Amino acid sequence: MACYNRNRRTQYGLTQTELSTLLGWLEPRLSKYENGALQEETQDTLLKFAMEPINLLQLIKRKPEAVALDKRARLIEQLSSNQSLAKHLF
């Protein structure tokens, strides 16, 4: 059932700890989910939603302490450019 793919997390260079903090989860919860030990549709939906560029950008802006400053700056730039590109496609 797990449609969320950890590649989406690693694509942005996020660790499990960072993504867990952004989501307000404990790290073991995300780890269990990514390893298939915990399968819930609501978590899958939340993870897929959170990994959309515009949503991930908002999470990072709301919880800047979750990601180191240099990584945060790179992610904000990357996610903002993805968001700008998406506007031109639609």
Biopython code that builds the backbone (N, CA, C, O; Angstrom):
import numpy as np
from Bio.PDB.StructureBuilder import StructureBuilder

atoms = [
    (1, "MET", "N", (0.790, -1.183, 0.000)),
    (1, "MET", "CA", (0.000, 0.000, 0.000)),
    (1, "MET", "C", (0.848, 1.270, 0.000)),
    (1, "MET", "O", (0.391, 2.288, -0.520)),
    (2, "ALA", "N", (2.032, 1.263, 0.544)),
    (2, "ALA", "CA", (2.834, 2.476, 0.672)),
    (2, "ALA", "C", (3.184, 3.055, -0.690)),
    (2, "ALA", "O", (4.100, 2.581, -1.363)),
    (3, "CYS", "N", (2.456, 4.067, -1.081)),
    (3, "CYS", "CA", (2.702, 4.738, -2.348)),
    (3, "CYS", "C", (3.759, 5.813, -2.193)),
    (3, "CYS", "O", (4.449, 6.158, -3.153)),
    (4, "TYR", "N", (3.889, 6.346, -0.979)),
    (4, "TYR", "CA", (4.952, 7.313, -0.708)),
    (4, "TYR", "C", (6.276, 6.602, -0.933)),
    (4, "TYR", "O", (6.438, 5.436, -0.572)),
    (5, "ASN", "N", (7.203, 7.301, -1.523)),
    (5, "ASN", "CA", (8.487, 6.702, -1.849)),
    (5, "ASN", "C", (9.596, 7.499, -1.172)),
    (5, "ASN", "O", (9.658, 8.720, -1.318)),
    (6, "ARG", "N", (10.463, 6.827, -0.442)),
    (6, "ARG", "CA", (11.548, 7.527, 0.261)),
    (6, "ARG", "C", (12.468, 8.254, -0.701)),
    (6, "ARG", "O", (13.205, 9.151, -0.290)),
    (7, "ASN", "N", (12.439, 7.879, -1.997)),
    (7, "ASN", "CA", (13.254, 8.592, -2.974)),
    (7, "ASN", "C", (12.864, 10.058, -3.053)),
    (7, "ASN", "O", (13.705, 10.909, -3.344)),
    (8, "ARG", "N", (11.599, 10.361, -2.798)),
    (8, "ARG", "CA", (11.162, 11.761, -2.783)),
    (8, "ARG", "C", (11.880, 12.510, -1.663)),
    (8, "ARG", "O", (12.273, 13.663, -1.840)),
    (9, "ARG", "N", (12.051, 11.865, -0.521)),
    (9, "ARG", "CA", (12.750, 12.488, 0.605)),
    (9, "ARG", "C", (14.223, 12.671, 0.268)),
    (9, "ARG", "O", (14.781, 13.749, 0.471)),
    (10, "THR", "N", (14.847, 11.626, -0.243)),
    (10, "THR", "CA", (16.279, 11.694, -0.531)),
    (10, "THR", "C", (16.577, 12.579, -1.741)),
    (10, "THR", "O", (17.675, 13.125, -1.849)),
    (11, "GLN", "N", (15.624, 12.724, -2.640)),
    (11, "GLN", "CA", (15.783, 13.619, -3.791)),
    (11, "GLN", "C", (16.110, 15.036, -3.321)),
    (11, "GLN", "O", (16.886, 15.749, -3.958)),
    (12, "TYR", "N", (15.512, 15.430, -2.208)),
    (12, "TYR", "CA", (15.759, 16.754, -1.655)),
    (12, "TYR", "C", (16.868, 16.756, -0.606)),
    (12, "TYR", "O", (17.162, 17.794, -0.012)),
    (13, "GLY", "N", (17.480, 15.603, -0.378)),
    (13, "GLY", "CA", (18.575, 15.517, 0.577)),
    (13, "GLY", "C", (18.141, 15.591, 2.027)),
    (13, "GLY", "O", (18.937, 15.926, 2.903)),
    (14, "LEU", "N", (16.871, 15.278, 2.282)),
    (14, "LEU", "CA", (16.363, 15.311, 3.651)),
    (14, "LEU", "C", (16.617, 13.988, 4.358)),
    (14, "LEU", "O", (16.463, 12.916, 3.773)),
    (15, "THR", "N", (17.000, 14.076, 5.601)),
    (15, "THR", "CA", (17.152, 12.879, 6.421)),
    (15, "THR", "C", (15.789, 12.520, 7.013)),
    (15, "THR", "O", (14.851, 13.315, 6.956)),
    (16, "GLN", "N", (15.690, 11.334, 7.575)),
    (16, "GLN", "CA", (14.457, 10.952, 8.260)),
    (16, "GLN", "C", (14.195, 11.885, 9.435)),
    (16, "GLN", "O", (13.048, 12.247, 9.699)),
    (17, "THR", "N", (15.246, 12.274, 10.136)),
    (17, "THR", "CA", (15.089, 13.172, 11.274)),
    (17, "THR", "C", (14.516, 14.513, 10.834)),
    (17, "THR", "O", (13.605, 15.042, 11.470)),
    (18, "GLU", "N", (15.050, 15.060, 9.749)),
    (18, "GLU", "CA", (14.577, 16.359, 9.266)),
    (18, "GLU", "C", (13.119, 16.298, 8.825)),
    (18, "GLU", "O", (12.318, 17.152, 9.204)),
    (19, "LEU", "N", (12.773, 15.288, 8.024)),
    (19, "LEU", "CA", (11.392, 15.186, 7.556)),
    (19, "LEU", "C", (10.451, 14.916, 8.722)),
    (19, "LEU", "O", (9.357, 15.477, 8.775)),
    (20, "SER", "N", (10.855, 14.078, 9.640)),
    (20, "SER", "CA", (10.025, 13.799, 10.815)),
    (20, "SER", "C", (9.755, 15.080, 11.598)),
    (20, "SER", "O", (8.627, 15.326, 12.025)),
    (21, "THR", "N", (10.787, 15.888, 11.784)),
    (21, "THR", "CA", (10.626, 17.147, 12.509)),
    (21, "THR", "C", (9.686, 18.083, 11.752)),
    (21, "THR", "O", (8.827, 18.722, 12.360)),
    (22, "LEU", "N", (9.841, 18.168, 10.439)),
    (22, "LEU", "CA", (8.957, 19.022, 9.640)),
    (22, "LEU", "C", (7.497, 18.592, 9.765)),
    (22, "LEU", "O", (6.593, 19.427, 9.771)),
    (23, "LEU", "N", (7.277, 17.281, 9.866)),
    (23, "LEU", "CA", (5.918, 16.750, 9.966)),
    (23, "LEU", "C", (5.380, 16.726, 11.392)),
    (23, "LEU", "O", (4.184, 16.529, 11.606)),
    (24, "GLY", "N", (6.265, 16.927, 12.366)),
    (24, "GLY", "CA", (5.844, 16.842, 13.763)),
    (24, "GLY", "C", (5.716, 15.406, 14.241)),
    (24, "GLY", "O", (4.982, 15.122, 15.187)),
    (25, "TRP", "N", (6.434, 14.501, 13.583)),
    (25, "TRP", "CA", (6.429, 13.089, 13.940)),
    (25, "TRP", "C", (7.705, 12.747, 14.694)),
    (25, "TRP", "O", (8.687, 13.487, 14.641)),
    (26, "LEU", "N", (7.682, 11.615, 15.397)),
    (26, "LEU", "CA", (8.905, 11.049, 15.951)),
    (26, "LEU", "C", (9.584, 10.273, 14.831)),
    (26, "LEU", "O", (8.914, 9.682, 13.984)),
    (27, "GLU", "N", (10.901, 10.274, 14.828)),
    (27, "GLU", "CA", (11.649, 9.616, 13.751)),
    (27, "GLU", "C", (11.301, 8.138, 13.572)),
    (27, "GLU", "O", (11.191, 7.682, 12.433)),
    (28, "PRO", "N", (11.122, 7.368, 14.656)),
    (28, "PRO", "CA", (10.793, 5.946, 14.451)),
    (28, "PRO", "C", (9.518, 5.732, 13.620)),
    (28, "PRO", "O", (9.401, 4.734, 12.908)),
    (29, "ARG", "N", (8.587, 6.648, 13.709)),
    (29, "ARG", "CA", (7.345, 6.514, 12.938)),
    (29, "ARG", "C", (7.636, 6.553, 11.439)),
    (29, "ARG", "O", (7.134, 5.714, 10.691)),
    (30, "LEU", "N", (8.438, 7.512, 10.997)),
    (30, "LEU", "CA", (8.782, 7.602, 9.577)),
    (30, "LEU", "C", (9.626, 6.403, 9.151)),
    (30, "LEU", "O", (9.428, 5.848, 8.071)),
    (31, "SER", "N", (10.554, 6.016, 9.997)),
    (31, "SER", "CA", (11.395, 4.856, 9.692)),
    (31, "SER", "C", (10.553, 3.600, 9.500)),
    (31, "SER", "O", (10.748, 2.860, 8.535)),
    (32, "LYS", "N", (9.623, 3.361, 10.411)),
    (32, "LYS", "CA", (8.746, 2.189, 10.289)),
    (32, "LYS", "C", (7.907, 2.273, 9.024)),
    (32, "LYS", "O", (7.692, 1.270, 8.344)),
    (33, "TYR", "N", (7.443, 3.455, 8.715)),
    (33, "TYR", "CA", (6.629, 3.615, 7.512)),
    (33, "TYR", "C", (7.454, 3.321, 6.260)),
    (33, "TYR", "O", (7.013, 2.580, 5.381)),
    (34, "GLU", "N", (8.644, 3.901, 6.183)),
    (34, "GLU", "CA", (9.481, 3.683, 4.999)),
    (34, "GLU", "C", (9.934, 2.232, 4.865)),
    (34, "GLU", "O", (10.192, 1.766, 3.755)),
    (35, "ASN", "N", (10.033, 1.525, 5.968)),
    (35, "ASN", "CA", (10.457, 0.124, 5.917)),
    (35, "ASN", "C", (9.295, -0.858, 5.808)),
    (35, "ASN", "O", (9.503, -2.071, 5.794)),
    (36, "GLY", "N", (8.071, -0.335, 5.731)),
    (36, "GLY", "CA", (6.912, -1.194, 5.524)),
    (36, "GLY", "C", (6.296, -1.769, 6.781)),
    (36, "GLY", "O", (5.337, -2.536, 6.695)),
    (37, "ALA", "N", (6.819, -1.422, 7.952)),
    (37, "ALA", "CA", (6.279, -1.971, 9.198)),
    (37, "ALA", "C", (5.008, -1.253, 9.637)),
    (37, "ALA", "O", (4.244, -1.775, 10.449)),
    (38, "LEU", "N", (4.788, -0.080, 9.110)),
    (38, "LEU", "CA", (3.621, 0.714, 9.476)),
    (38, "LEU", "C", (2.994, 1.213, 8.180)),
    (38, "LEU", "O", (3.604, 2.006, 7.462)),
    (39, "GLN", "N", (1.806, 0.765, 7.880)),
    (39, "GLN", "CA", (1.154, 1.119, 6.627)),
    (39, "GLN", "C", (-0.234, 1.689, 6.912)),
    (39, "GLN", "O", (-1.161, 0.952, 7.247)),
    (40, "GLU", "N", (-0.362, 2.984, 6.777)),
    (40, "GLU", "CA", (-1.660, 3.612, 6.975)),
    (40, "GLU", "C", (-1.913, 4.591, 5.842)),
    (40, "GLU", "O", (-1.025, 5.351, 5.454)),
    (41, "GLU", "N", (-3.117, 4.568, 5.320)),
    (41, "GLU", "CA", (-3.464, 5.427, 4.196)),
    (41, "GLU", "C", (-3.331, 6.905, 4.559)),
    (41, "GLU", "O", (-2.897, 7.707, 3.731)),
    (42, "THR", "N", (-3.698, 7.271, 5.781)),
    (42, "THR", "CA", (-3.610, 8.676, 6.166)),
    (42, "THR", "C", (-2.159, 9.161, 6.175)),
    (42, "THR", "O", (-1.879, 10.287, 5.766)),
    (43, "GLN", "N", (-1.247, 8.321, 6.636)),
    (43, "GLN", "CA", (0.165, 8.702, 6.635)),
    (43, "GLN", "C", (0.693, 8.789, 5.210)),
    (43, "GLN", "O", (1.468, 9.687, 4.881)),
    (44, "ASP", "N", (0.275, 7.861, 4.376)),
    (44, "ASP", "CA", (0.694, 7.880, 2.982)),
    (44, "ASP", "C", (0.234, 9.173, 2.309)),
    (44, "ASP", "O", (0.998, 9.812, 1.586)),
    (45, "THR", "N", (-1.008, 9.544, 2.553)),
    (45, "THR", "CA", (-1.558, 10.763, 1.971)),
    (45, "THR", "C", (-0.793, 11.993, 2.470)),
    (45, "THR", "O", (-0.445, 12.877, 1.687)),
    (46, "LEU", "N", (-0.539, 12.038, 3.768)),
    (46, "LEU", "CA", (0.185, 13.171, 4.339)),
    (46, "LEU", "C", (1.598, 13.271, 3.772)),
    (46, "LEU", "O", (2.055, 14.363, 3.435)),
    (47, "LEU", "N", (2.283, 12.152, 3.666)),
    (47, "LEU", "CA", (3.648, 12.166, 3.132)),
    (47, "LEU", "C", (3.675, 12.609, 1.672)),
    (47, "LEU", "O", (4.522, 13.413, 1.285)),
    (48, "LYS", "N", (2.767, 12.096, 0.871)),
    (48, "LYS", "CA", (2.720, 12.501, -0.537)),
    (48, "LYS", "C", (2.423, 13.994, -0.642)),
    (48, "LYS", "O", (3.032, 14.691, -1.454)),
    (49, "PHE", "N", (1.500, 14.483, 0.165)),
    (49, "PHE", "CA", (1.147, 15.897, 0.171)),
    (49, "PHE", "C", (2.339, 16.746, 0.610)),
    (49, "PHE", "O", (2.641, 17.766, -0.010)),
    (50, "ALA", "N", (3.010, 16.325, 1.672)),
    (50, "ALA", "CA", (4.145, 17.079, 2.216)),
    (50, "ALA", "C", (5.309, 17.154, 1.239)),
    (50, "ALA", "O", (6.062, 18.127, 1.258)),
    (51, "MET", "N", (5.472, 16.154, 0.392)),
    (51, "MET", "CA", (6.612, 16.120, -0.516)),
    (51, "MET", "C", (6.374, 16.872, -1.824)),
    (51, "MET", "O", (7.278, 16.966, -2.655)),
    (52, "GLU", "N", (5.179, 17.405, -2.012)),
    (52, "GLU", "CA", (4.954, 18.276, -3.168)),
    (52, "GLU", "C", (5.763, 19.548, -2.931)),
    (52, "GLU", "O", (5.752, 20.084, -1.823)),
    (53, "PRO", "N", (6.468, 20.042, -3.955)),
    (53, "PRO", "CA", (7.372, 21.180, -3.757)),
    (53, "PRO", "C", (6.762, 22.372, -3.013)),
    (53, "PRO", "O", (7.385, 22.900, -2.092)),
    (54, "ILE", "N", (5.585, 22.793, -3.386)),
    (54, "ILE", "CA", (4.988, 23.968, -2.733)),
    (54, "ILE", "C", (4.703, 23.700, -1.254)),
    (54, "ILE", "O", (4.856, 24.589, -0.417)),
    (55, "ASN", "N", (4.292, 22.481, -0.939)),
    (55, "ASN", "CA", (3.979, 22.128, 0.451)),
    (55, "ASN", "C", (5.246, 21.948, 1.285)),
    (55, "ASN", "O", (5.301, 22.373, 2.438)),
    (56, "LEU", "N", (6.258, 21.318, 0.698)),
    (56, "LEU", "CA", (7.526, 21.144, 1.403)),
    (56, "LEU", "C", (8.158, 22.506, 1.672)),
    (56, "LEU", "O", (8.725, 22.728, 2.742)),
    (57, "LEU", "N", (8.065, 23.407, 0.715)),
    (57, "LEU", "CA", (8.575, 24.758, 0.894)),
    (57, "LEU", "C", (7.902, 25.435, 2.087)),
    (57, "LEU", "O", (8.572, 26.075, 2.898)),
    (58, "GLN", "N", (6.603, 25.297, 2.194)),
    (58, "GLN", "CA", (5.872, 25.905, 3.312)),
    (58, "GLN", "C", (6.262, 25.263, 4.650)),
    (58, "GLN", "O", (6.396, 25.958, 5.657)),
    (59, "LEU", "N", (6.441, 23.952, 4.658)),
    (59, "LEU", "CA", (6.865, 23.281, 5.895)),
    (59, "LEU", "C", (8.227, 23.796, 6.356)),
    (59, "LEU", "O", (8.437, 24.047, 7.543)),
    (60, "ILE", "N", (9.139, 23.950, 5.413)),
    (60, "ILE", "CA", (10.492, 24.424, 5.756)),
    (60, "ILE", "C", (10.438, 25.863, 6.265)),
    (60, "ILE", "O", (11.154, 26.219, 7.200)),
    (61, "LYS", "N", (9.602, 26.679, 5.660)),
    (61, "LYS", "CA", (9.482, 28.069, 6.114)),
    (61, "LYS", "C", (8.839, 28.159, 7.495)),
    (61, "LYS", "O", (9.158, 29.059, 8.271)),
    (62, "ARG", "N", (7.938, 27.234, 7.804)),
    (62, "ARG", "CA", (7.263, 27.256, 9.106)),
    (62, "ARG", "C", (8.118, 26.667, 10.225)),
    (62, "ARG", "O", (7.974, 27.049, 11.387)),
    (63, "LYS", "N", (9.006, 25.738, 9.876)),
    (63, "LYS", "CA", (9.872, 25.106, 10.882)),
    (63, "LYS", "C", (11.326, 25.170, 10.414)),
    (63, "LYS", "O", (11.935, 24.132, 10.157)),
    (64, "PRO", "N", (11.880, 26.354, 10.302)),
    (64, "PRO", "CA", (13.241, 26.484, 9.757)),
    (64, "PRO", "C", (14.300, 25.747, 10.585)),
    (64, "PRO", "O", (15.337, 25.344, 10.058)),
    (65, "GLU", "N", (14.032, 25.577, 11.866)),
    (65, "GLU", "CA", (15.008, 24.901, 12.732)),
    (65, "GLU", "C", (15.144, 23.409, 12.416)),
    (65, "GLU", "O", (16.069, 22.759, 12.904)),
    (66, "ALA", "N", (14.248, 22.870, 11.619)),
    (66, "ALA", "CA", (14.274, 21.440, 11.293)),
    (66, "ALA", "C", (15.392, 21.080, 10.320)),
    (66, "ALA", "O", (15.795, 19.921, 10.228)),
    (67, "VAL", "N", (15.892, 22.090, 9.590)),
    (67, "VAL", "CA", (16.904, 21.834, 8.557)),
    (67, "VAL", "C", (18.046, 22.829, 8.742)),
    (67, "VAL", "O", (17.818, 24.015, 8.985)),
    (68, "ALA", "N", (19.272, 22.335, 8.626)),
    (68, "ALA", "CA", (20.456, 23.197, 8.784)),
    (68, "ALA", "C", (20.400, 24.367, 7.804)),
    (68, "ALA", "O", (19.859, 24.244, 6.705)),
    (69, "LEU", "N", (20.959, 25.491, 8.210)),
    (69, "LEU", "CA", (20.883, 26.733, 7.448)),
    (69, "LEU", "C", (21.320, 26.587, 5.990)),
    (69, "LEU", "O", (20.601, 27.028, 5.093)),
    (70, "ASP", "N", (22.473, 25.983, 5.736)),
    (70, "ASP", "CA", (22.956, 25.864, 4.356)),
    (70, "ASP", "C", (22.038, 24.975, 3.518)),
    (70, "ASP", "O", (21.738, 25.298, 2.369)),
    (71, "LYS", "N", (21.599, 23.875, 4.084)),
    (71, "LYS", "CA", (20.683, 22.990, 3.377)),
    (71, "LYS", "C", (19.331, 23.668, 3.176)),
    (71, "LYS", "O", (18.710, 23.535, 2.122)),
    (72, "ARG", "N", (18.887, 24.387, 4.186)),
    (72, "ARG", "CA", (17.609, 25.082, 4.107)),
    (72, "ARG", "C", (17.619, 26.098, 2.964)),
    (72, "ARG", "O", (16.659, 26.175, 2.197)),
    (73, "ALA", "N", (18.690, 26.872, 2.846)),
    (73, "ALA", "CA", (18.801, 27.869, 1.781)),
    (73, "ALA", "C", (18.757, 27.202, 0.407)),
    (73, "ALA", "O", (18.088, 27.691, -0.503)),
    (74, "ARG", "N", (19.470, 26.090, 0.261)),
    (74, "ARG", "CA", (19.487, 25.362, -1.012)),
    (74, "ARG", "C", (18.106, 24.820, -1.337)),
    (74, "ARG", "O", (17.646, 24.921, -2.474)),
    (75, "LEU", "N", (17.444, 24.243, -0.335)),
    (75, "LEU", "CA", (16.109, 23.687, -0.553)),
    (75, "LEU", "C", (15.089, 24.763, -0.911)),
    (75, "LEU", "O", (14.257, 24.564, -1.797)),
    (76, "ILE", "N", (15.151, 25.888, -0.233)),
    (76, "ILE", "CA", (14.210, 26.970, -0.531)),
    (76, "ILE", "C", (14.401, 27.448, -1.967)),
    (76, "ILE", "O", (13.430, 27.700, -2.680)),
    (77, "GLU", "N", (15.650, 27.569, -2.381)),
    (77, "GLU", "CA", (15.925, 27.973, -3.766)),
    (77, "GLU", "C", (15.417, 26.924, -4.753)),
    (77, "GLU", "O", (14.763, 27.261, -5.739)),
    (78, "GLN", "N", (15.716, 25.658, -4.487)),
    (78, "GLN", "CA", (15.299, 24.565, -5.367)),
    (78, "GLN", "C", (13.776, 24.458, -5.438)),
    (78, "GLN", "O", (13.208, 24.343, -6.524)),
    (79, "LEU", "N", (13.131, 24.496, -4.300)),
    (79, "LEU", "CA", (11.677, 24.356, -4.262)),
    (79, "LEU", "C", (10.983, 25.569, -4.864)),
    (79, "LEU", "O", (9.934, 25.433, -5.493)),
    (80, "SER", "N", (11.550, 26.744, -4.680)),
    (80, "SER", "CA", (10.974, 27.950, -5.269)),
    (80, "SER", "C", (11.068, 27.907, -6.786)),
    (80, "SER", "O", (10.140, 28.326, -7.478)),
    (81, "SER", "N", (12.180, 27.404, -7.308)),
    (81, "SER", "CA", (12.316, 27.322, -8.769)),
    (81, "SER", "C", (11.368, 26.261, -9.330)),
    (81, "SER", "O", (10.830, 26.437, -10.423)),
    (82, "ASN", "N", (11.158, 25.170, -8.602)),
    (82, "ASN", "CA", (10.186, 24.156, -9.026)),
    (82, "ASN", "C", (8.790, 24.758, -9.073)),
    (82, "ASN", "O", (8.006, 24.476, -9.979)),
    (83, "GLN", "N", (8.493, 25.587, -8.088)),
    (83, "GLN", "CA", (7.188, 26.227, -8.001)),
    (83, "GLN", "C", (7.007, 27.201, -9.166)),
    (83, "GLN", "O", (5.927, 27.257, -9.755)),
    (84, "SER", "N", (8.035, 27.961, -9.506)),
    (84, "SER", "CA", (7.972, 28.912, -10.615)),
    (84, "SER", "C", (7.791, 28.180, -11.932)),
    (84, "SER", "O", (7.014, 28.617, -12.781)),
    (85, "LEU", "N", (8.488, 27.084, -12.113)),
    (85, "LEU", "CA", (8.372, 26.281, -13.324)),
    (85, "LEU", "C", (6.962, 25.734, -13.458)),
    (85, "LEU", "O", (6.385, 25.743, -14.546)),
    (86, "ALA", "N", (6.406, 25.255, -12.348)),
    (86, "ALA", "CA", (5.049, 24.691, -12.378)),
    (86, "ALA", "C", (4.036, 25.741, -12.821)),
    (86, "ALA", "O", (3.082, 25.412, -13.525)),
    (87, "LYS", "N", (4.223, 26.990, -12.425)),
    (87, "LYS", "CA", (3.280, 28.048, -12.821)),
    (87, "LYS", "C", (3.273, 28.232, -14.335)),
    (87, "LYS", "O", (2.235, 28.543, -14.919)),
    (88, "HIS", "N", (4.420, 28.042, -14.967)),
    (88, "HIS", "CA", (4.520, 28.225, -16.411)),
    (88, "HIS", "C", (3.956, 27.038, -17.189)),
    (88, "HIS", "O", (3.624, 27.167, -18.367)),
    (89, "LEU", "N", (3.849, 25.899, -16.541)),
    (89, "LEU", "CA", (3.345, 24.710, -17.223)),
    (89, "LEU", "C", (1.823, 24.672, -17.278)),
    (89, "LEU", "O", (1.255, 24.016, -18.150)),
    (90, "PHE", "N", (1.168, 25.353, -16.373)),
    (90, "PHE", "CA", (-0.307, 25.284, -16.293)),
    (90, "PHE", "C", (-0.963, 26.543, -16.748)),
    (90, "PHE", "O", (-2.191, 26.638, -16.739)),
]
sb = StructureBuilder()
sb.init_structure("model")
sb.init_model(0)
sb.init_chain("A")
sb.init_seg("    ")
for serial, (resi, resn, name, xyz) in enumerate(atoms, 1):
    if name == "N":
        sb.init_residue(resn, " ", resi, " ")
    sb.init_atom(name, np.array(xyz, "f"), 0.0, 1.0, " ", f" {name:<3s}", serial, name[0])
structure = sb.get_structure()
